[in-house]
Structures are given as C-alpha cells and as structure tokens.
C-alpha cells in the first residue's frame, strides 16, 4: 500500500513538472479544464430547469384540484 501512495505522489509531481515546463501541455490542460467546467455548468442548468418544470407542474396540479 505504501508503494502505491509513493508511486501516485511521484506520478503527480512528475506530471505537474511536465505541465509547468511545457507551454503546449499547459494550454491543453487549460482547454480541458474549460471544457469540463462548461459541461458541468450545462448539466447543472439542465437539472435546474427540470426541477423548476417539476415544481410548476406540481403547482398546476394543486390548483386544478
């Protein structure tokens, strides 16, 4: 188990050094982060719209009764 953690830490450190020293790789990481954030925002917006629609449907059902 200790070897796994040591390997993971060394891998993260090596990856961070590569990104810090390579402009193309840094830009790629930034682009992927932006894409991921955009997808997350779209997903959250869709879920909020679904919740709002469900809330409106419930209100309409209550007023119809």
C-alpha positions, 0 to 999 in steps of 0.5 A: 500500500505504501508503494502505491501512495509513493508511486501516485505522489511521484506520478503527480509531481512528475506530471505537474513538472511536465505541465509547468515546463511545457507551454503546449501541455499547459494550454491543453490542460487549460482547454480541458479544464474549460471544457469540463467546467462548461459541461458541468455548468450545462448539466447543472442548468439542465437539472435546474430547469427540470426541477423548476418544470417539476415544481410548476407542474406540481403547482398546476396540479394543486390548483386544478384540484 
